[in-house]
Amino acid sequence: MKTLPLGVEPVVVPRVIFNESKSLIGLSHSEVAEKLKEIGIPEKQCRMRAQQIWHWIYFRGAKSFEEMSNISKEMRTKLIENFEVGRPEIIEALISNDGTRKWLMKFADGQEVETVFIPEADRGTLCVSSQVGCTLTCKFCHTGTQRLVRNLTPAEIIMQLLVARDYLGEWPSPSEGRLVSTIVLMGMGEPLYNFENVKKAMHIIMDDNGINLSRRRITLSTSGVVPEIYRCGEEIGINLAISLHAVDDETRSKIMPINNKYPIDELLKACKNYAGLKNSRKITFEYILLKDVNDSDQDAHKLVKLIKDYQIPAKVNLIPFNPWPGSSYQRPSKTRIDKFSSIIFNQGISAPIRTTRGEDILAACGQLKSESQKKRKQKSQEK
């Protein structure tokens, strides 16, 4: 895998503003072909031209039609007059001391979302947002303090990957040694409450005529929208991560109100079914460790029992709480975290402790957006 030198300022993406209504990004092959037909491209050419445009957008990272050199000048002029392949406005682009990168991007209606890139020794993970804000109000999550504004479109979901690859200089699309080698739908929002748009975006990202990212390299993280978990297994087929965070309904309902609608028993039955669709499929349980809330030895033993009772092939990602301004929760001590992990490991289930990344750039979900808006408001008031 290629490595990225730390401490390097990110390359500034040209300010080409993304216009959703005219953009060809986020459209399927057939939809692009239909758009070309509408502007007078001969029907016999539309499919081939659509494939060319897809190649330029998703393999070469073109941000303008002028770059599409194997398309005639006359046709490029037509495309310029009718469509766009530009990018959203980047409000902030930050790089952490540990190499983590974070972008705050603004779309045409003024709404903003965050995207985070985390480089590691064996992979590079991009955390992608699916909504502006969130409706779930999980008590430990900063995004939960931001009201849900709207779902992101397929184009806006895909655009986060394109922007990351712009900044990382990852065009043309490499077949091996990718910097962005893994995507997790784990940013702002609940992806299964935006199912259709997420599904369409992931199918475009997985398409072998473009970015061609394997479904094994994509993970969808959900707080437990049980009906859509079944659909996700059948219609998207990517990896599944469950934000569990507690081992009994009383505790989980306190910190995750969605548990009142879809309690642990229903959720774990859906997980067992999801894993069973393919024998090799393993569920990841995300478990954020909150001091004196869900971090006892008893909690660790209960977690193992749940996984074994429901016969779910699984691993556990332990996440030490990343404090944010205004939160009432605390991170447990390192000794407590290590003990929790060892209890699970000793009973035959992988339970790595996630390293906290990007604290100096507010990399936890929702933090950069809130802080950036706060600073802009203060500047406005000072004028």
Contacts in CASP RR format, 6 or more apart in sequence:
PFRMAT RR
TARGET T0000
AUTHOR 0000-0000-0000
METHOD contacts of the structure
MODEL  1
MKTLPLGVEPVVVPRVIFNESKSLIGLSHSEVAEKLKEIGIPEKQCRMRA
QQIWHWIYFRGAKSFEEMSNISKEMRTKLIENFEVGRPEIIEALISNDGT
RKWLMKFADGQEVETVFIPEADRGTLCVSSQVGCTLTCKFCHTGTQRLVR
NLTPAEIIMQLLVARDYLGEWPSPSEGRLVSTIVLMGMGEPLYNFENVKK
AMHIIMDDNGINLSRRRITLSTSGVVPEIYRCGEEIGINLAISLHAVDDE
TRSKIMPINNKYPIDELLKACKNYAGLKNSRKITFEYILLKDVNDSDQDA
HKLVKLIKDYQIPAKVNLIPFNPWPGSSYQRPSKTRIDKFSSIIFNQGIS
APIRTTRGEDILAACGQLKSESQKKRKQKSQEK
1 121 0 8 1.000
1 122 0 8 1.000
1 123 0 8 1.000
1 124 0 8 1.000
1 177 0 8 1.000
1 178 0 8 1.000
1 179 0 8 1.000
1 181 0 8 1.000
2 177 0 8 1.000
2 178 0 8 1.000
2 179 0 8 1.000
3 119 0 8 1.000
4 99 0 8 1.000
4 119 0 8 1.000
4 168 0 8 1.000
4 179 0 8 1.000
6 95 0 8 1.000
6 97 0 8 1.000
6 98 0 8 1.000
6 99 0 8 1.000
7 95 0 8 1.000
7 97 0 8 1.000
7 99 0 8 1.000
8 95 0 8 1.000
9 95 0 8 1.000
10 93 0 8 1.000
10 94 0 8 1.000
10 95 0 8 1.000
10 101 0 8 1.000
10 167 0 8 1.000
11 166 0 8 1.000
11 167 0 8 1.000
11 169 0 8 1.000
12 90 0 8 1.000
12 93 0 8 1.000
13 63 0 8 1.000
13 87 0 8 1.000
13 90 0 8 1.000
13 163 0 8 1.000
13 166 0 8 1.000
13 167 0 8 1.000
14 63 0 8 1.000
14 87 0 8 1.000
15 89 0 8 1.000
16 63 0 8 1.000
16 64 0 8 1.000
16 86 0 8 1.000
16 87 0 8 1.000
17 86 0 8 1.000
17 87 0 8 1.000
17 88 0 8 1.000
17 89 0 8 1.000
17 108 0 8 1.000
18 25 0 8 1.000
18 84 0 8 1.000
18 86 0 8 1.000
18 87 0 8 1.000
18 88 0 8 1.000
18 89 0 8 1.000
18 107 0 8 1.000
18 108 0 8 1.000
18 155 0 8 1.000
18 159 0 8 1.000
19 84 0 8 1.000
19 86 0 8 1.000
19 108 0 8 1.000
20 107 0 8 1.000
20 108 0 8 1.000
20 153 0 8 1.000
20 155 0 8 1.000
20 156 0 8 1.000
21 108 0 8 1.000
22 82 0 8 1.000
22 83 0 8 1.000
22 84 0 8 1.000
23 83 0 8 1.000
23 84 0 8 1.000
23 85 0 8 1.000
23 86 0 8 1.000
23 155 0 8 1.000
24 32 0 8 1.000
24 35 0 8 1.000
24 53 0 8 1.000
24 57 0 8 1.000
24 83 0 8 1.000
24 84 0 8 1.000
24 85 0 8 1.000
25 57 0 8 1.000
25 85 0 8 1.000
25 86 0 8 1.000
25 155 0 8 1.000
25 158 0 8 1.000
25 159 0 8 1.000
25 162 0 8 1.000
26 153 0 8 1.000
26 154 0 8 1.000
26 155 0 8 1.000
26 158 0 8 1.000
26 200 0 8 1.000
26 201 0 8 1.000
26 204 0 8 1.000
27 35 0 8 1.000
27 154 0 8 1.000
27 155 0 8 1.000
28 200 0 8 1.000
28 203 0 8 1.000
28 204 0 8 1.000
29 47 0 8 1.000
29 50 0 8 1.000
29 51 0 8 1.000
29 54 0 8 1.000
29 207 0 8 1.000
29 209 0 8 1.000
30 50 0 8 1.000
32 50 0 8 1.000
32 53 0 8 1.000
32 54 0 8 1.000
33 46 0 8 1.000
33 47 0 8 1.000
33 49 0 8 1.000
33 50 0 8 1.000
34 46 0 8 1.000
35 82 0 8 1.000
35 83 0 8 1.000
36 45 0 8 1.000
36 46 0 8 1.000
36 49 0 8 1.000
36 50 0 8 1.000
37 43 0 8 1.000
37 46 0 8 1.000
39 78 0 8 1.000
39 82 0 8 1.000
40 78 0 8 1.000
41 49 0 8 1.000
41 75 0 8 1.000
41 78 0 8 1.000
49 71 0 8 1.000
49 75 0 8 1.000
51 209 0 8 1.000
52 68 0 8 1.000
52 70 0 8 1.000
52 71 0 8 1.000
53 68 0 8 1.000
53 71 0 8 1.000
53 79 0 8 1.000
53 85 0 8 1.000
54 207 0 8 1.000
54 209 0 8 1.000
54 210 0 8 1.000
55 209 0 8 1.000
55 210 0 8 1.000
56 62 0 8 1.000
56 67 0 8 1.000
56 68 0 8 1.000
56 85 0 8 1.000
57 85 0 8 1.000
57 162 0 8 1.000
57 210 0 8 1.000
58 173 0 8 1.000
58 204 0 8 1.000
58 207 0 8 1.000
58 209 0 8 1.000
58 210 0 8 1.000
58 211 0 8 1.000
59 171 0 8 1.000
59 172 0 8 1.000
59 173 0 8 1.000
59 210 0 8 1.000
59 211 0 8 1.000
60 67 0 8 1.000
60 171 0 8 1.000
60 172 0 8 1.000
60 173 0 8 1.000
61 162 0 8 1.000
61 165 0 8 1.000
61 166 0 8 1.000
61 171 0 8 1.000
61 172 0 8 1.000
61 173 0 8 1.000
62 68 0 8 1.000
62 85 0 8 1.000
63 85 0 8 1.000
63 86 0 8 1.000
63 87 0 8 1.000
63 166 0 8 1.000
64 80 0 8 1.000
64 85 0 8 1.000
64 86 0 8 1.000
65 71 0 8 1.000
65 76 0 8 1.000
65 79 0 8 1.000
65 80 0 8 1.000
65 83 0 8 1.000
65 85 0 8 1.000
66 76 0 8 1.000
66 80 0 8 1.000
68 76 0 8 1.000
68 79 0 8 1.000
71 79 0 8 1.000
87 159 0 8 1.000
87 162 0 8 1.000
87 163 0 8 1.000
87 166 0 8 1.000
88 105 0 8 1.000
88 106 0 8 1.000
88 107 0 8 1.000
88 108 0 8 1.000
88 156 0 8 1.000
88 159 0 8 1.000
88 163 0 8 1.000
89 105 0 8 1.000
89 106 0 8 1.000
90 103 0 8 1.000
90 104 0 8 1.000
90 105 0 8 1.000
90 106 0 8 1.000
90 163 0 8 1.000
91 104 0 8 1.000
91 105 0 8 1.000
91 106 0 8 1.000
91 112 0 8 1.000
91 372 0 8 1.000
92 102 0 8 1.000
92 103 0 8 1.000
92 104 0 8 1.000
92 368 0 8 1.000
92 372 0 8 1.000
93 101 0 8 1.000
93 102 0 8 1.000
93 103 0 8 1.000
93 104 0 8 1.000
93 167 0 8 1.000
94 101 0 8 1.000
94 102 0 8 1.000
94 103 0 8 1.000
94 361 0 8 1.000
94 368 0 8 1.000
95 101 0 8 1.000
95 361 0 8 1.000
96 102 0 8 1.000
96 357 0 8 1.000
96 358 0 8 1.000
96 359 0 8 1.000
96 360 0 8 1.000
96 361 0 8 1.000
96 363 0 8 1.000
97 358 0 8 1.000
97 360 0 8 1.000
98 357 0 8 1.000
98 358 0 8 1.000
99 119 0 8 1.000
99 358 0 8 1.000
100 116 0 8 1.000
100 117 0 8 1.000
100 118 0 8 1.000
100 119 0 8 1.000
100 357 0 8 1.000
100 358 0 8 1.000
100 361 0 8 1.000
100 363 0 8 1.000
101 116 0 8 1.000
101 117 0 8 1.000
101 164 0 8 1.000
101 167 0 8 1.000
101 361 0 8 1.000
102 114 0 8 1.000
102 115 0 8 1.000
102 116 0 8 1.000
102 117 0 8 1.000
102 358 0 8 1.000
102 361 0 8 1.000
102 362 0 8 1.000
102 363 0 8 1.000
102 368 0 8 1.000
103 114 0 8 1.000
103 115 0 8 1.000
103 116 0 8 1.000
103 160 0 8 1.000
103 163 0 8 1.000
103 164 0 8 1.000
103 167 0 8 1.000
104 112 0 8 1.000
104 113 0 8 1.000
104 114 0 8 1.000
104 368 0 8 1.000
104 369 0 8 1.000
104 372 0 8 1.000
105 112 0 8 1.000
105 113 0 8 1.000
105 114 0 8 1.000
105 115 0 8 1.000
105 159 0 8 1.000
105 160 0 8 1.000
105 163 0 8 1.000
106 112 0 8 1.000
107 113 0 8 1.000
107 156 0 8 1.000
111 132 0 8 1.000
111 149 0 8 1.000
111 150 0 8 1.000
112 132 0 8 1.000
112 369 0 8 1.000
112 372 0 8 1.000
112 373 0 8 1.000
113 129 0 8 1.000
113 132 0 8 1.000
113 152 0 8 1.000
113 156 0 8 1.000
113 160 0 8 1.000
113 188 0 8 1.000
113 369 0 8 1.000
114 129 0 8 1.000
114 187 0 8 1.000
114 188 0 8 1.000
114 365 0 8 1.000
114 366 0 8 1.000
114 368 0 8 1.000
114 369 0 8 1.000
115 126 0 8 1.000
115 127 0 8 1.000
115 128 0 8 1.000
115 129 0 8 1.000
115 160 0 8 1.000
115 163 0 8 1.000
115 164 0 8 1.000
115 187 0 8 1.000
116 126 0 8 1.000
116 127 0 8 1.000
116 187 0 8 1.000
116 363 0 8 1.000
117 124 0 8 1.000
117 125 0 8 1.000
117 126 0 8 1.000
117 127 0 8 1.000
117 164 0 8 1.000
117 168 0 8 1.000
117 179 0 8 1.000
117 180 0 8 1.000
118 124 0 8 1.000
118 125 0 8 1.000
118 126 0 8 1.000
118 127 0 8 1.000
118 357 0 8 1.000
118 363 0 8 1.000
119 179 0 8 1.000
123 181 0 8 1.000
123 182 0 8 1.000
124 178 0 8 1.000
124 179 0 8 1.000
124 180 0 8 1.000
124 181 0 8 1.000
124 182 0 8 1.000
125 180 0 8 1.000
125 181 0 8 1.000
125 182 0 8 1.000
125 183 0 8 1.000
125 184 0 8 1.000
126 160 0 8 1.000
126 161 0 8 1.000
126 164 0 8 1.000
126 180 0 8 1.000
126 182 0 8 1.000
126 183 0 8 1.000
126 184 0 8 1.000
127 184 0 8 1.000
127 186 0 8 1.000
127 187 0 8 1.000
127 365 0 8 1.000
128 157 0 8 1.000
128 160 0 8 1.000
128 161 0 8 1.000
128 183 0 8 1.000
128 184 0 8 1.000
128 185 0 8 1.000
128 186 0 8 1.000
128 187 0 8 1.000
129 152 0 8 1.000
129 157 0 8 1.000
129 160 0 8 1.000
129 187 0 8 1.000
129 188 0 8 1.000
129 189 0 8 1.000
130 151 0 8 1.000
130 152 0 8 1.000
130 157 0 8 1.000
130 185 0 8 1.000
130 187 0 8 1.000
130 188 0 8 1.000
130 189 0 8 1.000
130 190 0 8 1.000
130 191 0 8 1.000
130 194 0 8 1.000
130 197 0 8 1.000
130 198 0 8 1.000
131 148 0 8 1.000
131 149 0 8 1.000
131 150 0 8 1.000
131 151 0 8 1.000
131 152 0 8 1.000
131 188 0 8 1.000
131 189 0 8 1.000
131 190 0 8 1.000
131 191 0 8 1.000
131 193 0 8 1.000
131 194 0 8 1.000
132 148 0 8 1.000
132 149 0 8 1.000
132 150 0 8 1.000
132 151 0 8 1.000
132 152 0 8 1.000
132 188 0 8 1.000
133 143 0 8 1.000
133 144 0 8 1.000
133 146 0 8 1.000
133 147 0 8 1.000
133 148 0 8 1.000
133 149 0 8 1.000
133 188 0 8 1.000
133 189 0 8 1.000
133 366 0 8 1.000
134 141 0 8 1.000
134 143 0 8 1.000
134 144 0 8 1.000
134 146 0 8 1.000
134 148 0 8 1.000
134 188 0 8 1.000
134 189 0 8 1.000
134 190 0 8 1.000
135 147 0 8 1.000
135 148 0 8 1.000
135 189 0 8 1.000
135 190 0 8 1.000
135 193 0 8 1.000
136 144 0 8 1.000
136 189 0 8 1.000
136 190 0 8 1.000
136 223 0 8 1.000
136 256 0 8 1.000
136 257 0 8 1.000
136 258 0 8 1.000
137 144 0 8 1.000
137 257 0 8 1.000
138 144 0 8 1.000
138 223 0 8 1.000
138 243 0 8 1.000
138 245 0 8 1.000
138 255 0 8 1.000
138 256 0 8 1.000
138 257 0 8 1.000
138 258 0 8 1.000
139 254 0 8 1.000
139 255 0 8 1.000
139 256 0 8 1.000
139 328 0 8 1.000
139 329 0 8 1.000
140 245 0 8 1.000
140 255 0 8 1.000
140 288 0 8 1.000
140 290 0 8 1.000
140 321 0 8 1.000
140 327 0 8 1.000
140 329 0 8 1.000
141 365 0 8 1.000
142 324 0 8 1.000
142 327 0 8 1.000
142 364 0 8 1.000
142 365 0 8 1.000
142 366 0 8 1.000
142 367 0 8 1.000
142 370 0 8 1.000
143 187 0 8 1.000
143 188 0 8 1.000
143 189 0 8 1.000
143 365 0 8 1.000
143 366 0 8 1.000
145 370 0 8 1.000
146 188 0 8 1.000
146 366 0 8 1.000
146 369 0 8 1.000
146 370 0 8 1.000
148 189 0 8 1.000
151 193 0 8 1.000
151 194 0 8 1.000
151 197 0 8 1.000
152 194 0 8 1.000
152 197 0 8 1.000
153 197 0 8 1.000
154 197 0 8 1.000
154 200 0 8 1.000
154 201 0 8 1.000
154 204 0 8 1.000
157 197 0 8 1.000
157 198 0 8 1.000
157 201 0 8 1.000
158 201 0 8 1.000
158 204 0 8 1.000
158 205 0 8 1.000
161 180 0 8 1.000
161 183 0 8 1.000
161 205 0 8 1.000
161 211 0 8 1.000
164 170 0 8 1.000
164 180 0 8 1.000
165 171 0 8 1.000
165 173 0 8 1.000
165 179 0 8 1.000
165 180 0 8 1.000
168 179 0 8 1.000
168 180 0 8 1.000
169 179 0 8 1.000
170 178 0 8 1.000
170 179 0 8 1.000
170 180 0 8 1.000
173 210 0 8 1.000
173 211 0 8 1.000
173 212 0 8 1.000
175 212 0 8 1.000
181 217 0 8 1.000
182 217 0 8 1.000
182 218 0 8 1.000
182 219 0 8 1.000
183 205 0 8 1.000
183 213 0 8 1.000
183 217 0 8 1.000
183 218 0 8 1.000
183 219 0 8 1.000
184 218 0 8 1.000
184 219 0 8 1.000
184 220 0 8 1.000
184 221 0 8 1.000
184 241 0 8 1.000
185 191 0 8 1.000
185 198 0 8 1.000
185 218 0 8 1.000
185 219 0 8 1.000
185 220 0 8 1.000
185 221 0 8 1.000
186 219 0 8 1.000
186 221 0 8 1.000
186 241 0 8 1.000
186 365 0 8 1.000
187 221 0 8 1.000
187 365 0 8 1.000
188 365 0 8 1.000
188 366 0 8 1.000
188 369 0 8 1.000
190 222 0 8 1.000
190 223 0 8 1.000
190 225 0 8 1.000
191 198 0 8 1.000
191 220 0 8 1.000
191 221 0 8 1.000
191 222 0 8 1.000
192 198 0 8 1.000
192 220 0 8 1.000
192 222 0 8 1.000
192 224 0 8 1.000
192 225 0 8 1.000
192 228 0 8 1.000
192 229 0 8 1.000
192 232 0 8 1.000
193 225 0 8 1.000
193 228 0 8 1.000
195 228 0 8 1.000
195 231 0 8 1.000
195 232 0 8 1.000
198 220 0 8 1.000
198 236 0 8 1.000
199 235 0 8 1.000
199 236 0 8 1.000
202 215 0 8 1.000
202 218 0 8 1.000
202 236 0 8 1.000
202 238 0 8 1.000
203 236 0 8 1.000
204 211 0 8 1.000
205 211 0 8 1.000
205 213 0 8 1.000
205 218 0 8 1.000
206 212 0 8 1.000
206 213 0 8 1.000
206 214 0 8 1.000
206 215 0 8 1.000
206 218 0 8 1.000
215 236 0 8 1.000
215 237 0 8 1.000
215 238 0 8 1.000
215 239 0 8 1.000
216 239 0 8 1.000
218 238 0 8 1.000
218 239 0 8 1.000
219 238 0 8 1.000
219 239 0 8 1.000
219 240 0 8 1.000
219 241 0 8 1.000
219 284 0 8 1.000
220 232 0 8 1.000
220 236 0 8 1.000
220 238 0 8 1.000
220 239 0 8 1.000
220 240 0 8 1.000
220 241 0 8 1.000
221 241 0 8 1.000
221 242 0 8 1.000
221 243 0 8 1.000
221 286 0 8 1.000
222 228 0 8 1.000
222 229 0 8 1.000
222 232 0 8 1.000
222 240 0 8 1.000
222 241 0 8 1.000
222 242 0 8 1.000
222 243 0 8 1.000
223 243 0 8 1.000
223 256 0 8 1.000
223 258 0 8 1.000
224 242 0 8 1.000
224 243 0 8 1.000
224 258 0 8 1.000
224 262 0 8 1.000
224 267 0 8 1.000
224 270 0 8 1.000
225 258 0 8 1.000
225 262 0 8 1.000
226 262 0 8 1.000
226 266 0 8 1.000
226 267 0 8 1.000
226 270 0 8 1.000
229 240 0 8 1.000
229 267 0 8 1.000
229 270 0 8 1.000
229 271 0 8 1.000
229 273 0 8 1.000
229 274 0 8 1.000
230 270 0 8 1.000
230 273 0 8 1.000
230 274 0 8 1.000
232 238 0 8 1.000
232 240 0 8 1.000
232 274 0 8 1.000
233 240 0 8 1.000
233 274 0 8 1.000
233 277 0 8 1.000
234 277 0 8 1.000
237 277 0 8 1.000
239 281 0 8 1.000
239 282 0 8 1.000
239 284 0 8 1.000
240 271 0 8 1.000
240 274 0 8 1.000
240 281 0 8 1.000
240 283 0 8 1.000
240 284 0 8 1.000
241 283 0 8 1.000
241 284 0 8 1.000
241 285 0 8 1.000
241 286 0 8 1.000
241 317 0 8 1.000
242 267 0 8 1.000
242 271 0 8 1.000
242 283 0 8 1.000
242 284 0 8 1.000
242 285 0 8 1.000
242 286 0 8 1.000
243 256 0 8 1.000
243 286 0 8 1.000
243 288 0 8 1.000
244 252 0 8 1.000
244 264 0 8 1.000
244 267 0 8 1.000
244 285 0 8 1.000
244 286 0 8 1.000
244 287 0 8 1.000
244 303 0 8 1.000
245 252 0 8 1.000
245 255 0 8 1.000
245 256 0 8 1.000
245 286 0 8 1.000
245 287 0 8 1.000
245 288 0 8 1.000
245 290 0 8 1.000
245 294 0 8 1.000
246 252 0 8 1.000
246 255 0 8 1.000
246 256 0 8 1.000
246 259 0 8 1.000
246 293 0 8 1.000
246 294 0 8 1.000
246 299 0 8 1.000
247 264 0 8 1.000
247 294 0 8 1.000
247 299 0 8 1.000
247 302 0 8 1.000
247 303 0 8 1.000
247 306 0 8 1.000
248 264 0 8 1.000
248 302 0 8 1.000
249 259 0 8 1.000
249 263 0 8 1.000
249 264 0 8 1.000
251 293 0 8 1.000
251 294 0 8 1.000
252 259 0 8 1.000
252 263 0 8 1.000
252 264 0 8 1.000
253 259 0 8 1.000
253 260 0 8 1.000
253 263 0 8 1.000
255 290 0 8 1.000
255 293 0 8 1.000
255 294 0 8 1.000
264 306 0 8 1.000
268 306 0 8 1.000
268 310 0 8 1.000
268 312 0 8 1.000
269 310 0 8 1.000
271 283 0 8 1.000
271 310 0 8 1.000
271 312 0 8 1.000
271 314 0 8 1.000
272 310 0 8 1.000
272 311 0 8 1.000
272 312 0 8 1.000
274 281 0 8 1.000
274 283 0 8 1.000
275 281 0 8 1.000
275 282 0 8 1.000
275 283 0 8 1.000
275 312 0 8 1.000
275 313 0 8 1.000
275 314 0 8 1.000
281 313 0 8 1.000
282 313 0 8 1.000
282 314 0 8 1.000
282 315 0 8 1.000
283 312 0 8 1.000
283 313 0 8 1.000
283 314 0 8 1.000
283 315 0 8 1.000
284 314 0 8 1.000
284 315 0 8 1.000
284 316 0 8 1.000
284 317 0 8 1.000
285 303 0 8 1.000
285 307 0 8 1.000
285 314 0 8 1.000
285 315 0 8 1.000
285 316 0 8 1.000
285 317 0 8 1.000
286 317 0 8 1.000
286 319 0 8 1.000
287 294 0 8 1.000
287 303 0 8 1.000
287 316 0 8 1.000
287 317 0 8 1.000
287 318 0 8 1.000
287 319 0 8 1.000
288 294 0 8 1.000
288 319 0 8 1.000
288 320 0 8 1.000
288 321 0 8 1.000
289 295 0 8 1.000
289 318 0 8 1.000
289 319 0 8 1.000
289 320 0 8 1.000
289 321 0 8 1.000
289 331 0 8 1.000
289 332 0 8 1.000
289 336 0 8 1.000
289 337 0 8 1.000
289 340 0 8 1.000
290 321 0 8 1.000
290 329 0 8 1.000
290 330 0 8 1.000
290 332 0 8 1.000
291 321 0 8 1.000
291 329 0 8 1.000
291 330 0 8 1.000
291 331 0 8 1.000
291 332 0 8 1.000
291 333 0 8 1.000
291 336 0 8 1.000
292 330 0 8 1.000
293 329 0 8 1.000
295 332 0 8 1.000
295 336 0 8 1.000
295 337 0 8 1.000
295 340 0 8 1.000
297 339 0 8 1.000
297 340 0 8 1.000
297 343 0 8 1.000
299 340 0 8 1.000
300 339 0 8 1.000
300 340 0 8 1.000
300 343 0 8 1.000
300 344 0 8 1.000
301 343 0 8 1.000
303 316 0 8 1.000
303 344 0 8 1.000
304 343 0 8 1.000
304 344 0 8 1.000
304 347 0 8 1.000
304 349 0 8 1.000
307 314 0 8 1.000
307 316 0 8 1.000
307 349 0 8 1.000
314 349 0 8 1.000
315 349 0 8 1.000
315 350 0 8 1.000
315 351 0 8 1.000
315 352 0 8 1.000
316 344 0 8 1.000
316 349 0 8 1.000
316 350 0 8 1.000
316 351 0 8 1.000
317 351 0 8 1.000
317 352 0 8 1.000
317 354 0 8 1.000
318 337 0 8 1.000
318 340 0 8 1.000
318 341 0 8 1.000
318 344 0 8 1.000
318 351 0 8 1.000
318 352 0 8 1.000
318 353 0 8 1.000
318 354 0 8 1.000
319 354 0 8 1.000
320 331 0 8 1.000
320 332 0 8 1.000
320 337 0 8 1.000
320 353 0 8 1.000
320 354 0 8 1.000
320 356 0 8 1.000
321 329 0 8 1.000
321 330 0 8 1.000
321 331 0 8 1.000
321 332 0 8 1.000
322 331 0 8 1.000
322 356 0 8 1.000
322 359 0 8 1.000
322 363 0 8 1.000
322 364 0 8 1.000
323 329 0 8 1.000
323 330 0 8 1.000
323 331 0 8 1.000
324 362 0 8 1.000
324 364 0 8 1.000
324 367 0 8 1.000
332 340 0 8 1.000
337 353 0 8 1.000
338 353 0 8 1.000
340 351 0 8 1.000
341 351 0 8 1.000
341 352 0 8 1.000
341 353 0 8 1.000
344 350 0 8 1.000
344 351 0 8 1.000
345 351 0 8 1.000
357 363 0 8 1.000
361 368 0 8 1.000
362 368 0 8 1.000
362 371 0 8 1.000
END
